[in-house]
Amino acid sequence: MKLKLLIIWMVLIPTCLLPQHAFAISYKGSTVEATSDFIGPVGQTSPNLVTGTTVDATEALSLAGTEAVRGWKNFALNGNFRFWHKGDSHTDTTNDVQYKGPDVWATVHAGSSAGQSTISKQTFTLGQTDVPGEPEFFYRHDQTVGTNVGSHPKLLHRVENVRVCAGQTCTISFYAKANASFSIDTALDQYFGTGGSGTVDGSHKTHNLSTSWQRYTHTVTPPGITGKTTGPKSYLEIDFEFPDNATFTVDIAGVQLEAGSVATAREQRPYALEKTLIERFFWRIDFELKQFFLVGQAVGAGDVRFFHFFSTEMACVPSLNFNGNFKITNTTWSTETSGPLELWGANTRFAFIRVLAGSAGLSAGDASTLLADAGSYFEYDCQL
């Protein structure tokens, strides 16, 4: 009876809520049989519910009767380029890493020398079939001034934790097209964090692009990390390396990094889930209208402190960037007073904001609210 109840529970709940190493099962006579996907990456082991032994995830998928869709398989965030909170386009000539385009993706516009490019968010035509699954957006890199020879513009994404794919076979897949036929490279690099072992650059694969959308893959086994040391903010970096000494336009969509040697169907995570995963590294709040933002308390004349809890736990203690006009109110909300705002302290769960406004008429212990004018924004940044 307990087994039957367990089976009914597992069948009724959504697949995405199953434990990471689990089967959906059915009851047949005196045996238990796996009937659907293994939830977890290929290459890891899981309990065989029939024999009590362990099997590789690839075998588990075979037992389940399909190698179709595995939940939570894409290590890359914002691979569909939906979220661009800093603006839908950006032009630059700098040669350093810039987080000014798609959320949690970085660009190097000019390589190590002169050059200029514009990156932008583009929209697919409804009903197009070149890229399956009705994606909404794609990334465009338009190199308007070529770099010097040997200096490559890049698109980068850093996957939290250098342990991802270490010593295991993983596959990068993406859709791309260009304004002409030329090649780009992909690679996976291992960074061991602040104070950790030296960076390990991965082997490159060259992809020959055309003027039509095509899917490209790169299967690679990053080195194992036995004997290495890690520090804070380690990551596995997905590199797209574009042509040097040239002008060009390249479009990229549907980036996926998954365990195993096969590029499976593009994973489409729900909007709210993808947004929350991104906010572990970058959280921006835009104030489209004038509004009360936080409630706090004065600790002295015009010295007010506010706690601001993050939408999710961040990957590190973030920095705060803000722009616009912020004011504090008195206890009756009858006056609004501007003053310097600063990040007074923070951890990975909340920030402590301080505003100094000596003319606000507040005394120690008085309550106050923080008011944001329309067009203002807060950004908490913990990019890797």
Buried (B, 14 or more C-beta within 10 A) or exposed (E): EEEEEEBEEBEEEEBEEBEEBBBBBBBEEEEBBBBBBBBBBBBBBBBBBBEEEEBBBBBBBBBBEEBEBBBBBBBBBBBBBBBBBBEBBBEBEEBEEBBBBBBBBBBBBBBBBEBBBBBBBBEBEEEEEEBEEEBEBBBBBBBEEBBEEEBBBBBBBBBBBBBBBBEBBBBBBBBBBBEEEBEBBBBBBBBBBEEBBEEBEBEBBEBEBEEEBBBBBBBBBBEEBEEBEBEEBBBBBBBBBBBBBBBBBBBBBBBBBBBBBBBBBBBBBEEEEBBBBBBBBBBBBEBEEBEEBBEBBBBEBBBBBBEBEBEBEBBBBBEBEBEBBBBBBBBEEEBBBBBEBEBEEBEBEBBBBBBBBEEBBBEEEBBBBBBBBEEBBBBBBBBB
